[in-house]
Amino acid sequence: MSETPAVPADIEAMSYEQARDELLTVVCRLETGGASLEESLALWERGEHLANRCESWLEGARQRLDAARGQATGE
């Protein structure tokens, strides 16, 4: 089995908006084609990391909303 590559530090430090915007750029570059196979694979891997970063931000926001709702209802 292969190891999951570590998330690059620059992605770990990104806000949701930064990760989302770069993910859109990566998707556009992949869709337009023209990149070598190696470059395409690197873009795909970066896109996966960016998507995971966005999901992490969204999950954190979901948890904060759930906690706020619980406090508002006295749970």
N, C-alpha and C positions, 0 to 999 in steps of 0.2 A: 504494500500500500504506500502511496505517496503522501508526504506531509503537506498540510495546507501551508502555503507561503505566508509569512508574516505580513501584516498590514503595514504599508509604508508609513513612516512617521508623519509625513506631510498630510496624508489622508486622515490619520487619527486626530490631527489638530484642526481639521476643517469644520466649519459650521455646516448646518444642513444646506443652506443656500449655496455655499461654495461647492460642496460635494455634488449637489443637484446640477449646478451649472456646468461643472466639469464633466459630469456623466453625460449630459446632453451633447457636449462637444465630442466626447469619445464616440457616442452612438452615431453622430453625424459623420465622423471620419470613417467609421466602419461601414456605414451605409453607402458612402460615395465610392468606396473601393480605392484601388490604386496603391494601397500599401502592400509591402511584401508580407509573406506569410509570417515571418518572425515579428514584424511590427504589428500585424493584425493580432497575433496571439498576445503580445504585450499590452495592446490596447484593450483587448477582451479581459485580461486579468485585472488591469487597472479599473476597468468598468465594473467588474465584480466587486472589487474592494469599495469603490465609490457607492455602489448600490447598497452594499451592506452597511456602510456608514450612514447613508440616508435612512435605512430601516432602523438602525440603532437610535438615531435622533427621534424618529417617529414613535418608536416603542417607548422611549423615555417620556415623550410628550403625553402619550396615552396613559402611562402610569401616573404622571402628575395630575392629569385631568381626573382620573379615577380617585386619586387621593383627595383632591379638592372636592369632588362630589360627595365622598364619604364624610368629609368634615362638615360640609354644608347640611347634610341630612342627619348629622350627629352619630354616625356609625363608628 
